[in-house]
Amino acid sequence: MRTFPAYAYSVASNPIFQDQSDIHVLFSGESQTKPQHKLGPKVYDYYLLHHVISGRGLFTIEQQSQTLQAGDSFLISPEQLISYVSDEEDPWRYRWVAFDGTSAERILRDVGFTRRQSVVHMADSTLILSAMQQIQQAFQSRKPNSHLLATGYLYQIFAAYHDILNHNEELITPDQHSQHAVKQMIRYLSTQYAQPISIEDMAESLGYNRAYLSRIFKQATHMSPVTFLLKLRIDKGRQLIRERTELTIEQISASVGIQDALYFSRQFRRFYAMSPTEYRNAAMQKASNTHQE
C-alpha cells in the first residue's frame, strides 16, 4: 500500500491594503498537496509565484505543459489561463507568494520573467524558501510594519531570480555590455550628483576600470564623464534658480554638489551665456509677464 506525506495547508494574508502601490504582497502560504490535487484551468487577477520544495507536478500555461520538481519555480501572471496538478506517485509540496502593483510587470520584466520564461530552476532554494516563509510569518504576526517586511523579502526573491535569469554573460555582445555600463554610469551620476563624487569613485562603485568607462562614455554621449557631471550639476542648479527663488546662489551651488559659488557662476555662464542672477531675473520677469496676461 502506497503512503503519501500528510496533507498540509497554511496561508497568511497581508493585514494592510495598499491600493495603487508599486508592489503589494497579497498573501503567502505553503501546501503539501494530495495526489493529483488540481487547480484550474483558471485565470488569476494577480501574480502568483510558486516554488516546489519536494515532489513533482504538472504545470500547464497557454496549452504548454511542463513536469516540475523540487527546485523549480513557476510564475503565473494575471489573465493567463493555467492549470497545475500534483503527481499521482509523488505529490509536490510548495510555497507561494501572491502580489500585484503598478510596477509589478516592469519589475518582473527587469528580473527576466516573460510569458515564455515563466519557469526557473534554482540549484540552491534556501533564500527563496526562507524569504517566502518570512513573508508568511510577517503576516501572521500582524504587526503594523508587516507589509514593509513582506515587500523587502519579495525584493530579495526578485534579486535571487535575477541572478539566475541573467547569468549568461557570454551571450551579451561587447556593444550590449558597453551600453549597459553607460546606462549604469548615467544612473549613478544622476542620483549622486549632489555628493562630492569623482569619476574614480564611480568606477570603483561600478566595478570597472576608469579609463574604460571614460572611453565608452565619450563614445556614447560625445562628452567625458567629468563634463557630463558638471553639466548635470549646472542644469540642476538652473532648475533650482527658476523654481526656488528664496534660495541664494551659494545655497543652490552647494545643493548641486559645487561648493565654490564663483566656480558655479562661471560654469553657468559658460553653458548659458549669462550669470545665474541674470537668468533668475529673466525667469522672474517672464513669469510676471505671463501672470499679467
Secondary structure, DSSP 8 states (H G I E B T S, - for coil): -------EEEEEE-SS--TT-S-EEEEEEEEE--TT-EEEEE--SSEEEEEEEESEEEEEETTEEEEEETTEEEEE-TT--EEEEE-SSSB-EEEEEEEE-TTHHHHHHHHT--SS--EEE-S--HHHHHHHHHHHHHHHHT-TTHHHHHHHHHHHHHHHHHHHHT--GGGS-HHHHHHHHHHHHHHHHHHHTTS---HHHHHHHHT--HHHHHHHHHHHHSS-HHHHHHHHHHHHHHHHHHH-TTS-HHHHHHHTT---HHHHHHHHHHHHSS-HHHHHHHHHHHHHHHHH-
